[in-house]
Amino acid sequence: MATRRGGKAYYMISAVAQKYNIHPQTLRLYEREGLLKPSRTEGNTRLYSEEDLEQLETILALTRDLGVNLAGVEIILNMRRKIEQMQGEVNEFMDYVKRELARGIDDWEQRLGTALVKSSPTDLVRRTTPSQADAQTEKTKIKK
């Protein structure tokens, strides 16, 4: 039986147990182990959201299909959370870099126009040939 709260569907423990063919005590165990975190009513009844059911499906796939124990399931779920968090951070960084690059071209040209010493970007980087680098090394040795 699904209960609606704020436009979202929530399921009672008996409905979830029946749907996934598991004992309600197994759901309680998963909650005690911290693998599931269903919300509660004022009467302390567990209500499982769609996100909880997705998490449960992952847990069941790991335990039933792959034979992972609950400690392994906890590690895998924590790693997935960290990977998702890191992916979000990478995406944010990439967006930042894209914005800065787009802004930087205009900004770079403006900075070059107002610089004390006017030069083109190619003047800022000098290439040295291997023979020039060797000569510089020799000069350094002689000074010492």
MOBEL-V988833 format. One record per helix or strand of 3 or more residues. SS is the DSSP state (A for helix, B for strand). FROM is the first residue (numbers start at 1). TO is the last residue. If there is no record, write none. Layout:
<<SS,FROM,TO> <SS,FROM,TO>>
//
This chain:
<<B,2,5> <B,8,12> <A,13,20> <A,24,32> <B,46,48> <A,50,65> <A,70,114> <A,121,124> <A,130,143>>
//
